[in-house]
Amino acid sequence: MFKNVLLGLVIVFYIPNLFAWDGYNYDTESYIEVESYDHRGQGEGEVEYYDYSSGEYKSGYLDMYPGGSGDLTDYESGEVYQVDMD
C-alpha cells in the first residue's frame, strides 16, 4: 500500500517536470519555462512558454544554437529575445 502511494506521488510531482524546460531571458532579465517545444529535430520550432516577468503564458518561436542559447521570438509582440536554456 505504501509503495503505491509513494509511486503515485512520484508520478504526480516528478513526471510533469520532465516536459518543462527552464531558461533565462537576458533581454527582460527574467526566467521563462517552456511548456511545449516542437523542434522536429532541427533545434528550432514553435513553443508555448510561461513568462515569469509578465506572469502570462505566451506563444513564440525558439531558435536554439549549440550550447543551449538561442533566440525566442514572441508571436504577440514580435520581439526577439536572447535566451539561455538549461
Backbone bond lengths (Angstrom), bond angles and torsions (degrees), N, CA, C in turn:
res aa  C-N    CA-C-N  psi(-1)  N-CA   C-N-CA  omega(-1)  CA-C   N-CA-C  phi
1 M - - - 1.450 - - 1.538 110.60 -
2 F 1.330 116.46 -48.09 1.467 121.04 -179.40 1.529 110.92 -61.71
3 K 1.325 116.39 -39.31 1.470 120.10 179.83 1.524 111.20 -63.27
4 N 1.334 116.74 -38.84 1.468 120.28 179.33 1.521 111.60 -66.44
5 V 1.334 116.96 -39.68 1.460 120.93 178.09 1.522 109.84 -65.97
6 L 1.322 116.48 -44.69 1.453 120.95 179.46 1.531 111.18 -62.13
7 L 1.313 117.06 -44.05 1.465 121.57 177.91 1.528 110.40 -61.66
8 G 1.316 116.86 -41.44 1.463 121.00 178.36 1.520 111.85 -61.57
9 L 1.331 117.12 -41.63 1.461 120.96 178.63 1.516 111.47 -65.95
10 V 1.311 117.01 -39.39 1.466 120.88 177.89 1.519 110.15 -62.60
11 I 1.299 117.44 -44.22 1.463 121.53 -179.65 1.525 110.71 -64.20
12 V 1.324 117.18 -44.94 1.462 121.12 -176.97 1.524 111.97 -66.39
13 F 1.333 117.85 -40.53 1.466 120.12 -173.98 1.521 114.62 -96.74
14 Y 1.307 119.32 -23.92 1.461 120.78 -174.08 1.527 112.55 -98.93
15 I 1.303 118.29 -43.67 1.460 122.14 -174.27 1.528 112.32 -59.46
16 P 1.354 121.13 -46.43 1.474 117.98 179.40 1.519 113.40 -59.64
17 N 1.318 118.51 -29.62 1.453 121.06 179.68 1.528 112.60 -70.69
18 L 1.315 117.51 -18.35 1.456 120.10 177.76 1.525 111.73 -69.35
19 F 1.320 117.27 -23.79 1.451 121.14 -175.56 1.520 113.08 -96.94
20 A 1.324 118.18 -12.54 1.458 121.80 177.95 1.528 108.89 -90.49
21 W 1.308 115.79 150.92 1.452 121.58 -176.96 1.519 107.68 -134.60
22 D 1.315 117.51 117.27 1.463 122.45 -175.92 1.514 111.39 -88.05
23 G 1.328 114.46 148.56 1.448 119.76 177.91 1.517 111.17 -155.78
24 Y 1.318 115.48 176.22 1.456 122.19 -179.09 1.515 108.98 -128.03
25 N 1.327 116.58 130.72 1.453 123.25 178.69 1.528 107.65 -96.17
26 Y 1.323 117.19 108.91 1.459 121.55 -177.05 1.526 112.67 -69.73
27 D 1.315 117.59 -27.72 1.465 120.14 -178.12 1.529 112.05 -73.64
28 T 1.335 117.46 -38.54 1.468 120.56 179.07 1.524 111.67 -99.20
29 E 1.331 116.43 -3.60 1.468 123.31 -178.44 1.526 111.69 52.90
30 S 1.342 115.12 49.19 1.454 120.74 179.69 1.527 109.86 -145.79
31 Y 1.311 114.76 166.50 1.457 121.03 -179.53 1.517 110.95 -89.49
32 I 1.336 114.19 152.66 1.461 121.64 172.63 1.520 107.70 -129.77
33 E 1.324 115.56 158.44 1.455 121.35 175.17 1.515 108.01 -132.67
34 V 1.315 116.47 113.45 1.456 121.65 -179.42 1.520 108.13 -80.12
35 E 1.331 115.53 123.20 1.462 121.91 -178.34 1.528 111.47 -90.51
36 S 1.319 116.98 -38.23 1.460 120.67 178.38 1.519 108.38 -140.92
37 Y 1.316 115.31 144.60 1.459 120.93 -175.64 1.512 108.52 -143.61
38 D 1.318 117.67 109.97 1.458 122.94 -179.14 1.521 108.50 -102.19
39 H 1.346 116.05 81.56 1.464 119.84 -174.39 1.519 114.03 -91.96
40 R 1.304 117.93 -14.27 1.468 122.56 179.39 1.527 111.95 51.32
41 G 1.338 117.59 30.72 1.453 122.14 176.74 1.518 114.55 74.02
42 Q 1.334 117.92 13.09 1.457 120.71 -175.85 1.525 113.51 -109.53
43 G 1.327 118.68 -1.90 1.452 120.54 -178.44 1.514 113.83 79.49
44 E 1.316 116.79 9.38 1.447 121.00 177.56 1.519 109.20 -149.14
45 G 1.323 116.04 153.53 1.450 119.50 178.53 1.518 112.19 164.20
46 E 1.327 114.60 177.31 1.450 121.30 -179.17 1.516 110.56 -72.52
47 V 1.336 115.88 145.85 1.462 121.52 179.60 1.522 110.46 -135.32
48 E 1.309 114.88 151.23 1.454 123.84 164.93 1.516 103.81 -111.08
49 Y 1.332 117.49 127.82 1.453 119.26 -176.31 1.518 111.45 -142.05
50 Y 1.341 114.30 157.19 1.457 121.19 176.14 1.517 107.60 -102.70
51 D 1.317 115.73 124.87 1.458 122.43 -179.15 1.526 108.20 -99.72
52 Y 1.333 116.52 108.75 1.459 120.48 -177.39 1.529 112.94 -67.07
53 S 1.324 119.04 -23.64 1.470 120.25 179.72 1.523 111.30 -70.93
54 S 1.320 117.62 -35.00 1.468 120.95 179.82 1.523 112.12 -100.25
55 G 1.337 116.63 -18.57 1.463 120.07 -176.76 1.513 112.81 73.58
56 E 1.339 116.97 27.65 1.465 121.37 -176.42 1.526 111.84 -129.22
57 Y 1.328 114.91 153.75 1.456 121.20 169.47 1.518 107.59 -84.05
58 K 1.340 116.33 139.34 1.458 121.27 -177.44 1.523 110.51 -138.01
59 S 1.317 115.90 167.78 1.464 122.87 176.76 1.518 108.63 -118.62
60 G 1.323 115.40 148.08 1.450 118.90 178.61 1.509 112.17 -168.18
61 Y 1.317 114.13 -167.22 1.459 121.98 -179.63 1.518 107.74 -127.94
62 L 1.332 116.49 124.19 1.455 122.18 -177.44 1.518 109.62 -108.45
63 D 1.314 116.62 123.70 1.466 123.10 178.19 1.528 106.65 -115.26
64 M 1.336 116.58 106.58 1.454 122.23 -175.18 1.526 111.55 -93.69
65 Y 1.339 114.63 145.91 1.455 122.75 175.61 1.517 108.93 -110.36
66 P 1.314 119.22 160.48 1.465 120.04 175.72 1.532 110.26 -56.03
67 G 1.306 116.06 136.36 1.461 120.41 178.89 1.512 114.19 103.72
68 G 1.331 118.70 -5.69 1.454 121.35 174.46 1.515 116.47 96.23
69 S 1.317 119.05 3.45 1.462 119.94 175.64 1.525 108.67 -104.43
70 G 1.323 115.78 165.81 1.452 119.08 179.93 1.508 112.23 -179.48
71 D 1.328 115.53 -170.00 1.457 122.91 179.13 1.521 109.37 -116.45
72 L 1.321 115.62 134.99 1.455 122.76 177.65 1.518 108.07 -115.73
73 T 1.331 116.65 115.90 1.459 121.60 177.12 1.518 108.24 -96.75
74 D 1.325 116.40 120.35 1.462 122.01 178.48 1.520 108.27 -81.66
75 Y 1.339 117.19 123.86 1.469 120.33 -177.10 1.526 112.57 -65.90
76 E 1.325 117.79 -36.74 1.465 120.35 -175.69 1.529 112.21 -70.41
77 S 1.325 116.56 -47.82 1.469 120.41 -176.26 1.527 113.21 -91.86
78 G 1.343 116.54 -23.30 1.462 120.65 -176.47 1.519 113.18 81.60
79 E 1.328 117.51 -1.71 1.457 121.28 -179.41 1.522 111.11 -74.41
80 V 1.330 115.26 149.04 1.459 122.05 177.22 1.517 107.82 -110.99
81 Y 1.336 115.76 126.83 1.448 122.12 -177.46 1.536 110.47 -115.16
82 Q 1.318 116.37 142.77 1.455 121.33 173.95 1.535 107.61 -87.21
83 V 1.351 115.72 124.84 1.457 120.53 -177.52 1.514 111.02 -126.64
84 D 1.314 115.19 157.43 1.449 123.45 175.03 1.513 107.09 -127.15
85 M 1.332 117.30 118.97 1.459 121.76 -175.38 1.513 111.07 -103.14
86 D 1.331 114.81 141.36 1.469 121.47 175.87 1.496 111.36 -87.35
